[in-house]
Amino acid sequence: MQRINRHTIDARIRRAVPRSTYDSLKGVYYAGRTLARRNPGRGRLLPDFLIVGSTKCGTTSMHGWLIEHPFVAPTKKEIHFFNMNYGRRADWYRCYFPYASERDAFAAEHGRPFISGEATASYLAHYWTPSRAAKLVPNARLVVCLRDPADRSYSQYHYFRRRGSEPLETFEEAIASEEERLRGEEAREIREPGYHSWRVYRWGYLRTSRYAEHLERWLEVFPREQFLFLKFEDVVAAPERTLEQIHEHLGLPPHSNGELPTLNAGSYEPMDQETRARLREYFSPHNERLRELTGIDFGWS
């Protein structure tokens, strides 16, 4: 007889029932595992820091550079717990981080504990992530890297074109269609916290680049001093200085990586100048609000 594993059963249930029912069943399942002390995350840590975005702003490179530090535990990038996998509960999330006993043993040997964290670039713009993160890891240090919003939007478009997830053949078509393609999606995410909109994630080119409206939610639940804001253009121009800033923000001793390779970069034709001019005007009030929130002039006007 063919043995059916847990992942096959999970996939069958997900296809057979409405999403709201599936999310409820999943929550009951993981809560039951915790009560039965069968939770795989038992004894494991939660993250000390989060690199929360934004998408196409160098998070892959920064995560790769950071885990080279001898006092940072290597972890998987893009866990997507606080947006896509929140229904799996905290014990599932803990599975991605070291055991507390490992940290204690490390501290005994090296005179100080290591730290651990994760990077999920889509956290910044997801509606529910700030409140969820504040509830589970209220003391986490947060790293936010932002890029000229027009360039970020354009880079995201080409990223999903390369992946085959964007059927529209021009960037201009994509941004002109954004409002219609996303109609009702964000409202549904707010109304149904277990729902994750792939349309918003993939095709929210302008929405994701309106940084201020997302950061307002983060700054409501985390104090300003827990944030490190970085400018993508500075990361590209001076990666060593960027890494020093991150180390300092996380309370790490200085460490030189030697080479700092750029990861996950794409290549494409330059943006049409008329399109750039329109986007610069569109994003101008959003950038001004960003300056008010962060106290930083990113210089994109």
VOPAGU-2260 file (C-alpha; in pm, 1 decimal, decimal comma):
REM VOPAGU-2260
SITE   aa  ch    i         X         Y         Z
SITE  MET   A    0       0,0       0,0       0,0
SITE  GLN   A    1     131,8     343,9     -93,2
SITE  ARG   A    2     212,6     555,8     208,0
SITE  ILE   A    3      67,4     907,6     201,7
SITE  ASN   A    4     283,4    1160,9     385,2
SITE  ARG   A    5     169,4    1466,2     579,8
SITE  HIS   A    6     255,1    1711,7     300,9
SITE  THR   A    7      35,7    1520,7      52,3
SITE  ILE   A    8    -255,5    1524,2     296,5
SITE  ASP   A    9    -204,6    1895,7     355,6
SITE  ALA   A   10    -210,0    1968,2     -19,1
SITE  ARG   A   11    -529,5    1765,8     -67,2
SITE  ILE   A   12    -708,5    1946,7     215,5
SITE  ARG   A   13    -596,5    2284,1      82,0
SITE  ARG   A   14    -748,6    2206,2    -258,4
SITE  ALA   A   15   -1069,8    2057,3    -117,4
SITE  VAL   A   16   -1189,5    2325,2     126,9
SITE  PRO   A   17   -1228,5    2706,0     123,9
SITE  ARG   A   18    -918,8    2901,9     223,7
SITE  SER   A   19   -1076,2    3029,4     547,1
SITE  THR   A   20   -1161,6    2672,8     651,9
SITE  TYR   A   21    -812,9    2552,0     562,1
SITE  ASP   A   22    -650,3    2828,4     769,5
SITE  SER   A   23    -870,4    2740,4    1069,2
SITE  LEU   A   24    -783,7    2370,6    1042,8
SITE  LYS   A   25    -415,7    2451,1    1010,5
SITE  GLY   A   26    -425,8    2670,1    1321,2
SITE  VAL   A   27    -597,7    2395,2    1521,3
SITE  TYR   A   28    -340,9    2139,9    1401,5
SITE  TYR   A   29     -38,2    2343,9    1508,7
SITE  ALA   A   30    -200,3    2446,4    1837,2
SITE  GLY   A   31    -266,2    2078,1    1907,5
SITE  ARG   A   32      96,4    1990,4    1841,0
SITE  THR   A   33     202,8    2255,7    2090,5
SITE  LEU   A   34     -34,7    2126,9    2358,2
SITE  ALA   A   35      85,2    1772,5    2298,1
SITE  ARG   A   36     445,9    1890,3    2329,5
SITE  ARG   A   37     512,5    1755,0    1981,6
SITE  ASN   A   38     600,5    2095,8    1843,4
SITE  PRO   A   39     927,1    2082,5    1644,6
SITE  GLY   A   40    1029,6    2433,7    1752,0
SITE  ARG   A   41    1046,4    2348,6    2119,8
SITE  GLY   A   42    1365,5    2483,4    2277,6
SITE  ARG   A   43    1454,1    2699,4    1979,2
SITE  LEU   A   44    1509,7    3074,1    1966,5
SITE  LEU   A   45    1316,3    3353,4    1803,0
SITE  PRO   A   46    1498,6    3608,5    1585,3
SITE  ASP   A   47    1694,5    3898,2    1731,7
SITE  PHE   A   48    1665,3    4100,0    1411,2
SITE  LEU   A   49    1454,2    4123,7    1097,5
SITE  ILE   A   50    1554,5    4261,7     759,4
SITE  VAL   A   51    1205,9    4357,5     649,3
SITE  GLY   A   52    1259,3    4498,2     300,9
SITE  SER   A   53    1180,8    4641,9      74,0
SITE  THR   A   54    1171,1    4406,8    -225,5
SITE  LYS   A   55    1438,4    4462,3    -492,0
SITE  CYS   A   56    1635,4    4677,4    -248,2
SITE  GLY   A   57    1935,1    4455,4    -176,6
SITE  THR   A   58    1796,6    4236,9     102,9
SITE  THR   A   59    1945,5    3921,4     -50,0
SITE  SER   A   60    2292,8    4075,0     -55,8
SITE  MET   A   61    2265,3    4218,2     295,2
SITE  HIS   A   62    2144,3    3888,8     440,5
SITE  GLY   A   63    2427,0    3703,5     265,3
SITE  TRP   A   64    2687,2    3948,8     394,0
SITE  LEU   A   65    2549,4    3953,3     747,3
SITE  ILE   A   66    2548,2    3578,8     809,7
SITE  GLU   A   67    2922,4    3575,5     735,5
SITE  HIS   A   68    2978,5    3745,9    1069,0
SITE  PRO   A   69    3115,2    3495,3    1325,1
SITE  PHE   A   70    2855,8    3605,4    1582,9
SITE  VAL   A   71    2554,0    3568,0    1352,8
SITE  ALA   A   72    2390,2    3227,1    1312,7
SITE  PRO   A   73    2327,9    3134,3     946,8
SITE  THR   A   74    1956,7    3121,3     865,4
SITE  LYS   A   75    1732,4    3072,9     565,0
SITE  LYS   A   76    1621,3    3382,7     375,4
SITE  GLU   A   77    1256,5    3450,3     288,0
SITE  ILE   A   78    1079,5    3246,1     555,7
SITE  HIS   A   79     761,5    3451,4     499,6
SITE  PHE   A   80     628,8    3369,3     844,4
SITE  PHE   A   81     456,4    3694,3     933,0
SITE  ASN   A   82     274,7    3722,8     599,9
SITE  MET   A   83     223,7    3385,5     426,4
SITE  ASN   A   84     284,0    3132,6     704,9
SITE  TYR   A   85     149,6    3298,4    1018,2
SITE  GLY   A   86    -118,3    3032,0    1058,6
SITE  ARG   A   87     153,5    2773,6    1121,3
SITE  ARG   A   88     218,8    2933,2    1462,0
SITE  ALA   A   89     537,4    3043,2    1634,5
SITE  ASP   A   90     668,5    2691,5    1699,0
SITE  TRP   A   91     687,6    2632,7    1323,1
SITE  TYR   A   92     877,4    2960,9    1289,0
SITE  ARG   A   93    1122,9    2864,0    1562,1
SITE  CYS   A   94    1234,3    2563,5    1355,2
SITE  TYR   A   95    1436,3    2801,7    1138,4
SITE  PHE   A   96    1648,9    2924,0    1429,5
SITE  PRO   A   97    1907,7    2761,7    1659,0
SITE  TYR   A   98    1842,6    2598,9    1992,9
SITE  ALA   A   99    1882,6    2811,7    2305,9
SITE  SER   A  100    2125,7    2546,3    2432,4
SITE  GLU   A  101    2345,4    2606,4    2124,8
SITE  ARG   A  102    2356,7    2976,6    2200,4
SITE  ASP   A  103    2448,7    2909,9    2563,7
SITE  ALA   A  104    2728,2    2673,8    2462,3
SITE  PHE   A  105    2856,3    2929,2    2209,0
SITE  ALA   A  106    2855,6    3202,5    2473,0
SITE  ALA   A  107    3048,6    2983,5    2715,8
SITE  GLU   A  108    3315,1    2920,2    2451,1
SITE  HIS   A  109    3338,4    3266,4    2291,3
SITE  GLY   A  110    3250,7    3499,7    2577,1
SITE  ARG   A  111    2931,8    3629,5    2417,3
SITE  PRO   A  112    2624,6    3472,7    2251,2
SITE  PHE   A  113    2556,1    3474,8    1880,8
SITE  ILE   A  114    2247,1    3644,9    1741,8
SITE  SER   A  115    2008,1    3519,3    1476,6
SITE  GLY   A  116    1755,9    3677,2    1244,9
SITE  GLU   A  117    1593,1    3657,0     907,8
SITE  ALA   A  118    1527,1    3858,2     592,3
SITE  THR   A  119    1192,2    3858,0     412,4
SITE  ALA   A  120    1172,9    4153,3     176,1
SITE  SER   A  121     794,4    4153,3     139,7
SITE  TYR   A  122     736,8    4206,4     512,8
SITE  LEU   A  123     757,9    4585,2     482,9
SITE  ALA   A  124     448,2    4629,8     265,9
SITE  HIS   A  125     230,6    4353,0     412,0
SITE  TYR   A  126     -58,9    4493,9     613,4
SITE  TRP   A  127     -54,1    4253,3     909,9
SITE  THR   A  128     320,4    4191,3     948,0
SITE  PRO   A  129     407,3    4489,5    1175,5
SITE  SER   A  130     150,3    4404,9    1444,5
SITE  ARG   A  131     231,4    4033,6    1426,8
SITE  ALA   A  132     605,2    4094,9    1455,7
SITE  ALA   A  133     555,6    4340,1    1743,2
SITE  LYS   A  134     354,3    4078,6    1931,5
SITE  LEU   A  135     605,1    3794,4    1886,5
SITE  VAL   A  136     943,9    3972,1    1875,7
SITE  PRO   A  137     886,5    4319,4    2026,5
SITE  ASN   A  138    1256,5    4378,0    2094,3
SITE  ALA   A  139    1382,8    4278,4    1749,5
SITE  ARG   A  140    1617,2    4517,7    1571,5
SITE  LEU   A  141    1479,5    4610,6    1230,1
SITE  VAL   A  142    1669,8    4684,6     908,9
SITE  VAL   A  143    1490,3    4862,6     624,1
SITE  CYS   A  144    1656,9    4936,6     291,1
SITE  LEU   A  145    1474,9    5164,5      47,9
SITE  ARG   A  146    1541,3    5246,2    -316,5
SITE  ASP   A  147    1431,0    5522,7    -549,8
SITE  PRO   A  148    1064,5    5418,7    -579,9
SITE  ALA   A  149    1056,2    5445,4    -959,2
SITE  ASP   A  150    1365,7    5225,9    -992,7
SITE  ARG   A  151    1236,9    4977,8    -737,9
SITE  SER   A  152     904,3    4942,9    -920,3
SITE  TYR   A  153    1081,1    4895,4   -1252,6
SITE  SER   A  154    1317,2    4633,9   -1107,6
SITE  GLN   A  155    1025,6    4440,1    -956,0
SITE  TYR   A  156     846,5    4437,3   -1290,8
SITE  HIS   A  157    1148,4    4287,4   -1467,2
SITE  TYR   A  158    1201,2    4036,3   -1185,0
SITE  PHE   A  159     852,6    3893,2   -1231,4
SITE  ARG   A  160     884,2    3905,3   -1610,1
SITE  ARG   A  161    1194,8    3685,5   -1580,7
SITE  ARG   A  162    1004,8    3447,2   -1354,8
SITE  GLY   A  163     709,2    3428,9   -1592,5
SITE  SER   A  164     470,2    3578,6   -1334,5
SITE  GLU   A  165     402,3    3901,9   -1524,0
SITE  PRO   A  166     213,7    3856,9   -1854,9
SITE  LEU   A  167     208,3    4224,4   -1957,1
SITE  GLU   A  168     486,1    4304,4   -2201,7
SITE  THR   A  169     569,2    4660,0   -2094,0
SITE  PHE   A  170     621,8    4828,5   -1760,7
SITE  GLU   A  171     389,7    5108,1   -1869,9
SITE  GLU   A  172     106,7    4857,7   -1924,6
SITE  ALA   A  173     171,5    4702,2   -1584,0
SITE  ILE   A  174     154,1    5024,1   -1384,1
SITE  ALA   A  175    -145,9    5147,6   -1584,5
SITE  SER   A  176    -326,1    4820,9   -1499,1
SITE  GLU   A  177    -222,4    4805,9   -1134,5
SITE  GLU   A  178    -530,4    4965,8    -982,7
SITE  GLU   A  179    -765,4    4735,0   -1172,1
SITE  ARG   A  180    -559,4    4420,9   -1115,3
SITE  LEU   A  181    -539,0    4483,2    -740,3
SITE  ARG   A  182    -895,8    4599,4    -696,0
SITE  GLY   A  183   -1035,4    4456,9    -371,9
SITE  GLU   A  184    -723,3    4251,2    -294,3
SITE  GLU   A  185    -578,6    4464,1     -16,2
SITE  ALA   A  186    -923,9    4512,3     136,2
SITE  ARG   A  187    -962,7    4135,6     143,1
SITE  GLU   A  188    -623,4    4091,5     315,9
SITE  ILE   A  189    -736,4    4337,0     583,4
SITE  ARG   A  190   -1078,0    4174,7     616,0
SITE  GLU   A  191    -938,9    3817,5     615,7
SITE  PRO   A  192    -601,9    3813,2     798,9
SITE  GLY   A  193    -535,4    3455,5     683,3
SITE  TYR   A  194    -562,3    3553,7     316,9
SITE  HIS   A  195    -241,3    3636,1     128,2
SITE  SER   A  196    -282,8    3808,3    -206,8
SITE  TRP   A  197     -34,5    3695,5    -469,2
SITE  ARG   A  198    -161,1    3977,3    -690,3
SITE  VAL   A  199     -56,8    4241,1    -436,4
SITE  TYR   A  200     276,6    4066,3    -382,8
SITE  ARG   A  201     358,8    4034,3    -753,5
SITE  TRP   A  202     184,7    4322,7    -925,0
SITE  GLY   A  203     178,7    4596,2    -659,6
SITE  TYR   A  204     462,0    4787,0    -825,1
SITE  LEU   A  205     350,1    5135,8    -724,0
SITE  ARG   A  206     186,7    5022,0    -401,0
SITE  THR   A  207     503,9    4858,7    -268,7
SITE  SER   A  208     704,0    5173,9    -348,7
SITE  ARG   A  209     472,6    5397,3    -146,2
SITE  TYR   A  210     697,3    5336,8     151,7
SITE  ALA   A  211     545,4    5587,9     392,0
SITE  GLU   A  212     202,6    5425,5     407,9
SITE  HIS   A  213     363,4    5096,3     508,5
SITE  LEU   A  214     613,0    5244,7     753,5
SITE  GLU   A  215     335,3    5426,1     937,6
SITE  ARG   A  216     205,7    5085,7    1050,2
SITE  TRP   A  217     552,4    4975,0    1160,0
SITE  LEU   A  218     622,0    5295,0    1354,1
SITE  GLU   A  219     292,8    5259,4    1537,9
SITE  VAL   A  220     410,5    4937,0    1703,1
SITE  PHE   A  221     792,0    4962,0    1712,1
SITE  PRO   A  222     996,8    5253,1    1853,0
SITE  ARG   A  223    1202,4    5453,3    1603,6
SITE  GLU   A  224    1531,8    5356,6    1770,7
SITE  GLN   A  225    1485,0    4991,1    1676,5
SITE  PHE   A  226    1502,5    5078,3    1305,4
SITE  LEU   A  227    1803,5    5118,2    1081,0
SITE  PHE   A  228    1705,8    5286,4     755,4
SITE  LEU   A  229    1938,9    5238,9     461,8
SITE  LYS   A  230    1940,5    5388,5     114,9
SITE  PHE   A  231    1987,7    5130,6    -159,9
SITE  GLU   A  232    2197,2    5368,0    -367,4
SITE  ASP   A  233    2441,3    5402,3     -74,8
SITE  VAL   A  234    2449,1    5024,0     -29,3
SITE  VAL   A  235    2558,4    4985,1    -391,7
SITE  ALA   A  236    2813,8    5267,5    -372,8
SITE  ALA   A  237    2966,7    5174,1     -35,8
SITE  PRO   A  238    2877,7    4818,2      72,2
SITE  GLU   A  239    3152,0    4803,4     336,1
SITE  ARG   A  240    3014,3    5113,0     509,6
SITE  THR   A  241    2662,1    4967,3     491,3
SITE  LEU   A  242    2773,2    4647,9     660,5
SITE  GLU   A  243    2947,7    4847,2     933,8
SITE  GLN   A  244    2620,2    5032,4     998,5
SITE  ILE   A  245    2428,1    4706,3    1022,4
SITE  HIS   A  246    2684,1    4553,7    1258,4
SITE  GLU   A  247    2668,1    4860,6    1480,6
SITE  HIS   A  248    2286,5    4863,3    1482,6
SITE  LEU   A  249    2276,3    4496,9    1584,6
SITE  GLY   A  250    2539,1    4539,4    1855,0
SITE  LEU   A  251    2797,4    4324,7    1676,1
SITE  PRO   A  252    3173,6    4373,6    1697,3
SITE  PRO   A  253    3345,1    4497,7    1379,8
SITE  HIS   A  254    3413,2    4231,6    1119,0
SITE  SER   A  255    3544,6    4250,6     763,8
SITE  ASN   A  256    3401,4    4008,6     509,0
SITE  GLY   A  257    3665,4    4078,2     247,0
SITE  GLU   A  258    3461,5    4054,4     -71,5
SITE  LEU   A  259    3096,9    4161,8     -70,9
SITE  PRO   A  260    2933,6    4011,0    -379,6
SITE  THR   A  261    2605,6    4149,0    -511,8
SITE  LEU   A  262    2342,5    3875,2    -510,6
SITE  ASN   A  263    2016,3    3836,1    -701,5
SITE  ALA   A  264    2080,3    4131,0    -936,9
SITE  GLY   A  265    1907,4    4146,9   -1274,8
SITE  SER   A  266    1980,9    4333,9   -1598,1
SITE  TYR   A  267    1735,0    4507,9   -1830,3
SITE  GLU   A  268    1695,7    4810,9   -2055,6
SITE  PRO   A  269    1682,6    5158,2   -1895,0
SITE  MET   A  270    1342,8    5302,8   -1809,1
SITE  ASP   A  271    1176,7    5535,2   -2057,2
SITE  GLN   A  272    1251,7    5893,4   -1947,5
SITE  GLU   A  273     893,8    6010,4   -1990,0
SITE  THR   A  274     777,9    5725,3   -1765,7
SITE  ARG   A  275    1043,8    5815,7   -1510,0
SITE  ALA   A  276     931,4    6178,4   -1506,0
SITE  ARG   A  277     568,0    6076,6   -1447,5
SITE  LEU   A  278     666,4    5842,8   -1165,2
SITE  ARG   A  279     886,0    6103,8   -1001,7
SITE  GLU   A  280     585,6    6336,1    -988,2
SITE  TYR   A  281     358,9    6054,0    -865,4
SITE  PHE   A  282     590,7    5956,3    -581,1
SITE  SER   A  283     680,7    6311,4    -473,2
SITE  PRO   A  284     417,6    6347,5    -194,8
SITE  HIS   A  285     486,1    5992,5     -73,3
SITE  ASN   A  286     859,2    6067,7     -51,7
SITE  GLU   A  287     788,8    6385,6     142,5
SITE  ARG   A  288     580,8    6187,4     392,0
SITE  LEU   A  289     866,0    5935,5     416,8
SITE  ARG   A  290    1104,5    6216,5     506,7
SITE  GLU   A  291     865,6    6332,9     781,4
SITE  LEU   A  292     837,9    5982,4     926,4
SITE  THR   A  293    1206,3    5888,8     924,0
SITE  GLY   A  294    1380,6    6224,4     948,4
SITE  ILE   A  295    1586,2    6121,8     644,1
SITE  ASP   A  296    1598,3    6299,2     309,0
SITE  PHE   A  297    1660,1    6014,4      63,7
SITE  GLY   A  298    1721,3    6261,9    -220,4
SITE  TRP   A  299    1484,8    6111,8    -477,5
SITE  SER   A  300    1296,8    6430,4    -560,4
